[in-house]
Amino acid sequence: MTRILALTIASLALLAASAAAWGNFHVDGPRSVRIGHEVKFPTTGLKPHELVTVNVAPTLNRGGNCCGIDVVTNAHADADGEAILHFRWPRYYYNGTEKVRWRRGAKADVYVLADSGRGRHVVRVRRR
């Protein structure tokens, strides 16, 4: 019984350490976006000069792996670990190989991804 308790505590400690290693970024930006318009998402908490990717996906599919589109690749944080990520909001996202247009009023997750962690900002998609 003591051995099981010791293994459980050790595995919980390992889990907590790995969770702490996966950092969370602070992603700021607009509450709503318009298709085709330029948007900016200031992000902090990155490592200096870290490589960053931005992906947008419908909130409805959060937690799945079916949908989304990379809108920024190969961006870098500055020396302070900050980045202002800007792009034009895409007209569509991918569901597998199928292009799907954004629905008016849909919620979308903007994911900022890097080796040291990730951050998310939720927006409402508006038509032009």
FENFENVEN-V757770 format. One line per field, one symbol per residue. ss: DSSP state (H for helix, E for strand, L for the rest). phi: phi as a letter, one per 30 degrees, with the letter a starting at -180 (. if undefined). psi: psi as a letter, one per 20 degrees, with the letter a starting at -180 (. if undefined). Layout:
BEGIN
ss = ???
phi = ???
psi = ???
END
This chain:
BEGIN
ss = LHHHHHHHHHHHHHHHHHHHHLEELEELLLLEEELLLEEEEEEELLLLLLEEEEEEEEHHHLLLLLEEEEEEEEEELLLLLLEEEEEELLLEEEELLEEEELLLLLEEEEEEEELLEEEEEEEEEELL
phi = .ddddddddddddddddddddcdccccclddbbceicdbbbdbbjddeiddbbcbcbddecejcbcbkadcbbidbdddcibbccbaddddbbccicddbddddidcbcccccaddlabbbcbcdcde
psi = ghgggghggghhggghhhhhhnrpqopraqhqqppiqpqpnpprjrqpkqpqqpqqqphhkpiakhqrpphpqkqqrahjkqqooqrppqirrpncipppqqqpiqqqpopoprhibrqqpprppqr.
END
